Amino acid sequence: MPNPVPSSAQSQDTLPAASPELCEDRYHYQVIRRAIEILDKAALPLPLDALAEELGMSPFHLQKTFSQWAGVSPKRFQQYLTLGHAKALIAENHTLLDTTEATGLSGTGRLHDLFVRWEAMTPGEYARKGDGLSISYGWFDTPFGPSLAMATPRGLCAMAFASECSTQAAYDDLASRWPKAEFVHAPEQVRPYVEAAIGGGEMKLHLLGAPFQIKVWEALLAIPSGQVTTYSDIARRIGSPKAVRAVGTAVGRNPVSWLIPCHRVLRKTGALGGYHWGLPVKRALLAYETAQAEEQHN
């Protein structure tokens, strides 16, 4: 297997330097990512002035930049990062997935604020472990940390966050799912998918997994943005109410973070549970979606 992963996030092949607009987006993503990290680690509520000083920005500029992205102030966003927020989501925004048939799980419906269309590989393709398949990949900046995205000619097949692991570990993890595939460093082929994911455009997914995993990921796609469900709810949704542990394993093996929203699955108690790409990322994703739901409501 090739070892083409950059040694650090600083060498990411994210955006062409010739585009001022894209460079500005990259700068904003880095500011937001750093702000989220600081807010998430703060033991006590952090005033705007203190956060701005740590970031080397004016409070006004920080407030404007952060609010334009999240729809709420850093102070409000910090409230959504607390552990108590997950319990509140279970109490107030818990969906049983009983009414999701109307969303169109065939892949033609609008799902979690993105026009997501998906198709699964055939059993024969899965058995071949990617043999004969060409997968393009690239690294990209996002507000939730460095992201590794991979795509086949039929759609985005993987998206990982590397906030809590090395770039090499993230690459090895995803590449091991398809050990016989050819991986080609071609960020220009993958960039449109990432831009659509961040900007809310139409998205095509090519899901590469075992049949049981595909059923679980299909159920995840039915969880509306700003809402959460539980592992047992997913098990009931796919017709295997006793397979809660197997569902948890399949959720953890979801290769497309954010877009297949495994971060919206919590424990019945309101505890976050696990997250393959790190709990800080899970908290940030839930906080962002709550902020967006609040903005739309207001």
N, C-alpha and C positions, 0 to 999 in steps of 0.2 A: 504493500500500500504506500502511495506517495506521502511525503511529509511536507506539503506546501504551505503550511499554516504560518502566518507571521508570528514572530517571537513575542510581540507585544501588541496591545491594542493601538499603540501609536502608529503602527505601520499598516493600519487597516486600509483597504482599497475601496473606501466607501463612496467618495464623491469626487467628480472631476474638478480640478482647481480652476478651470476656466469659467465656471458658472458662479457668479457672485451670489445668486439666490440660494443655490445649493450649499455654498460655503456658509452662508448666514444660518441656514437650517442646521447645519452640522454644529455650528457654534452654539445655537440655542439648545440643541439636544444635549450637548456636553454640560452646559450651565444647568439645565433642568435635572439631568442625571446626578450631578454633584449635589444639587440642592436636595433632591430626594434622599440621597445617601446621608447627608448631614441631618436632615429632619428625622429620618428613620432611626438614627443612632442616638439622638438627643434624649437624655433621661427625663428632662422637663420640657414643657412648651418653650420653643425658641422664638424670641421676638424677631420681627422683621429686620430691625437694625442690626442685630447680632448675626443673623443669617447673611445679610448683605455684606457685612464687614468680612465674614469668613470667605465669601465668594469674591471679594474685591470689587463689588458693584455698589452703585447707589441704591438705596431702598426703593426709590421710585422706579428705576430701571428694572430691578428684580421683580417688583410687584407686577409691573406691566408685562414683562416677558413670561413670567410664570402663569399669570392669569390668562394671557392669550392662549397658552397651551392647555392648561387644565380646566379653565373656566371658573376657577375659584382661587382665592388667595393662598399663599404658602401656609398661613396660619390655619385656614380651614382644611387644607389638604393634610396637614400634620395630624389633625383629629382623625382622619380616615386611615392613617397608618397605624393606629393603636390596635392592640389585640382586642380591645373591647368592640372595635368596629366590626370584626368578623362575627361576634356574637349578635350584634345588632342586625347584621345582614340576615342571619339565620332567623331571627325573630320577626323581621319586617319584610324582607325581600326573598323569602324562601319559596322556590317554585317546585312543585311535585312533578312537573313535566307531564301532567295529565292532559293538558290542553294544547300540546305542541304539535299535534298532527297537522294543524292548519298552516304551520310554517313551511311545510313542504320539504320533508327530509329526503326527497329524491335528489336534492341538490339544486333545485331551481328557485327556492324561496330566499327571501332576504333574511339573513341570520346575523345576529349580534352586530348590527350597525354596519355590516359590510355585505356587499353583494358577493356571497361566497358560493361558488359552484364546485362540486367535488366529484371525483370518481375514484373507485378503488381498483387496484390491480386484480387481475384474475388469480385464482388459486395456482395456476401453472406459473404465472409470473412470480408469485410469492415464493414458490418452491425453488425457483431458479436463483433466488437470492441476489437478484440484480444482474445476473449474467446477460451480457449484451445491452445493458442499459447505460446510457451516458447521463451523468448527473453534473450539472454546472453548480458552482458555489462561489460565494464571495462574503466578505465581512462588511458590516454596515453599522454606523452609529444610530442608536435609538435613544429615546429618553429613559429607557430602562436598562441601558448598558450596551456593550458591544454585542452585536447579533450576527450569528452565522446563518446564512440562508442558502438553501439548496433547491434546485428545480430540475425536473425532467422536461422533455418537450411537451408534456401534457399538463404541467402546472407545478406550483410550489409543493415540495415534498418534505421539507424540513426547515425549522427555524428554531435556533437555540440562543439562549442568553448566556453570556460568559462572565457575568458579574462576580460569581463566587468560585469560578474554576478557571484554569488557564485556557487560552485559545486552543492549544493543542488537545487538551482533554475534551473540549466541546467538539472539536472536529473528529477525534477518534471515536467518541460516543456515537455521533450520527453516522459516520462512515461505516461503523461496524454493523449497522442495521442491514446494509447491502454489501456484503464482503466481496462479491464478484463484480460489482459495478465499476465503471470507469469514472473517476472524478476529475473534472476539468475546471481549473481556476478560470472562471469567466464571469466576473461580477457584472459586466454589462448585460449578460443574459438574465441575471437574477434581479437586477436593480428595479425593473418595472414592478415586480411582485412586491418588493419591500416598500416601494413608494406608494403602491396601492394600499398596502396594509396600514401604513402610517397615515395616509391621507384619506382613507375610507373609499377607495375605488373598487371596481369589480375585481374579484379574485378567483382564480382557479386553483384547486388543490388536487394533488395526485397522492392518494393515501396508500402507503405501502405497509401492510401489516397482516397479521393472521385474521381469519374471519371473526373471531370473538373480539379482537382488538378493534376491528372496523366497526362492529356494532356499538361498542362503548364510545368510540370517537364520534360516531354519528349522533348518539344521544347527547354528547357534549355540545355539538353544534346547535342543539335545540335550546340551550340555556340562554335566555335573553340577557343582553348587556345590562349591568346594574343589578342583576339577580344572581342568586346562588342556589345550589342544591346539595344533596348529600350523596355519599357513596351508595347507601342503601336505596335511595331514590333511583339512582342510575341502574342498579341491579334490577329493580322492579320494572323500570322502563324498558329494559331489553328482554324481559321475560325470564330472568334468572335471579329471583329474589334471594336465594341462598348463596349466591356467588359474590358476596360483598368483597371478600378478600381478593378474588380474581379480578373484580372490577377495579379495585385499588391498584393492582399491578398494571392493568391495562391503561389506566389513567396516567400512571407514572411513566409508561412507555410512549406516551403521545409524542410524536416527533415534531409537531408543528405548534410551538408555544404561541400563546396569545390568540392566534386565529382559531385554533381548536381549543376552546377555553377551559382547559383542565384547572386553571386557577380559580374557577367559579365553583369548584367542588370542595365542600367543607365537611367536617364531622358534625354529627347531630348536636353536639354540645356547643358548637360555635367555634371550636378550636380550628386552627387553620389546616391541620393535617400536614402532609408532606407536599413538596413541590420539587420536581426534578432539577429546576434551574435556580433553586434557592428561595427561602421564605421571604427575604427582603424584596425580591422581584414580585412574588405573589402578592405581598401587601401593597406594593406600588401599583400593580395592575388593578387590584380591587379598588384602591383609593381613586385611581384615575377614572374608572368606570362609574363609581359613585358620584364623583365630581361632575362628570358629563351628564349623568342622569339628573342631578340637581340643577345644572345649567338649563337643560331642556325643559324641566318642570317650571323653572322660574321664568 
